[in-house]
Each structure stands twice: as C-alpha cells, then as structure tokens.
Amino acid sequence: MSKNLKIIFLGAPGSGKGTVAEKLIKDYDIVHLSTGAIFREELTNNGPLSEKINSYLEKGELVPDDITNELVKNKINNIHDNRSIILDGYPRNVDQAKFLDTFFKVDYAIYLKISDEVVIKRISGRMTCPTCNKIYNEHFKAPKEPGICDIDKSLLVKRSDDNPETIKNRLKTYYDSTFPLIDFYKNKNCLVEMDSGIESDEVIKNIKELISF
Ligand code: ADP
C-alpha cells in the first residue's frame, strides 16, 4: 500500500465529497479532513469562534480565509508526515489554494462532477444520523422508517444550511469562488475528473481504479 498521498476533493455542495471520503477511509489508512465538519463541530461545542462561523454558514458564504487557513494548517501539522490525507472542502478559493501550496503538495485533485439539478435534490433530501453519521436521502436512499436511522434507531437530523435559500447561495459561492480551482489544478497536471451523479460505491470503484492507495 503506498503512503503519503495528498488528495483534495473538489466539487459542488452535495457532489458527494464527504460521503466518498468517509467510505474510502474505511478501506485505507487515510486521514479525512473536512472543513465543513470542523466548522460544524465548533458550533456544536459552542467554541470561541462559533458565533462568527455560524454567521457565514447560515448564509452559505465562505468563512474568512484567515480563520480557515490557520485552522487547516494546524490540523495538517498535527498529522504524521507519512500518512495519506484527503482534504474535503478545502481549498475553496484560489487564495486558499495558493496558501495550501506553500506547505502541502497535492498529488490528486479529484473533481466530483455533478449537475445542479441533482445537487439540489440531493441536498434538499439529505438527512444524517447524529450517532453513526450515516447519510440518507428522502428521494433516493430513504431510511426504512421515516426520520429514523436503520442502524441505531437515532432520530435523523437535517443540516441547518440544507434549506432552499442557503443552498442557492452555496451554489453561487461554489461557482464564483471554488469553480476556478478546476483550472488551477488542471494547470498543475493533477486534476482528475469523476462523474459523481452516480451511486457513491461506483464513484469509489472508479477512484480505486485510478489511484493506488
Ligand atoms: P457543502 O460542500 O455541502 O457545502 P461543507 O460541509 O463542505 O458542505 O461546507 C459547509 C459550509 O462550511 C460552507 O457553506 C462554508 O460556509 C463553510 N466552509 C467549508 N469549507 C470551507 C472553506 N474551505 N473555506 C471557507 N468556508 C468553508
């Protein structure tokens, strides 16, 4: 098993970055860092930055770079050098990518490509189990009992930013700020484009065919 792979996941909200990363780390020794998850954890723990972070999350805007960059750098610095890492949701604009470049060499930028229609259906129907983190969808992958996790019977929750108004803004933010990163990484010859409008298991199969972890 090769080690020390540095991978980033690019893609619109709802493109499957978190789902695919969570499934991959079950099979390989990879650290999964999701900036969105880190921010949500800060809110749950009522951390010192929670009010500020929440004001951006609820609008579907990016948390300012100074907060995000420092947080990501600290997390990466605490990971042992030879471990493989997936960054999910970072970088999300060109300035973040340039900052990342100063201390992290990206081997693969995996672009999970998906249409806006599928994104909206996926996000609006998304529900997560707070206990085991399994993700369901009212439209595609409903739990056996509505609103209840099949595995541990916990009450499923919706992310507060998964509402129609915020979803619209998150998509706008994606096209304005994050989409230019496709060309940024294409120019660095490490961009890999993957159709992500299909079942996540299929996406993972395609990724595994391409990258030897
Ligand atoms: P999604 O990709 O579905 O929008 P995430 O969990 O990746 O979900 O992100 C949720 C929110 O967290 C974003 O809308 C944004 O407010 C914030 N966020 C996540 N990553 C970053 C980042 N790299 N820079 C700034 N804000 C971020």
Boltz pocket constraint, residues with backbone or C-beta under 6 A from the ligand:
constraints:
  - pocket:
      binder: B
      contacts: [[A, 11], [A, 12], [A, 13], [A, 14], [A, 35], [A, 36], [A, 37], [A, 39], [A, 53], [A, 56], [A, 57], [A, 60], [A, 61], [A, 62], [A, 63], [A, 64], [A, 68], [A, 88], [A, 89], [A, 90], [A, 91], [A, 92], [A, 96], [A, 161], [A, 170]]
      max_distance: 6.0
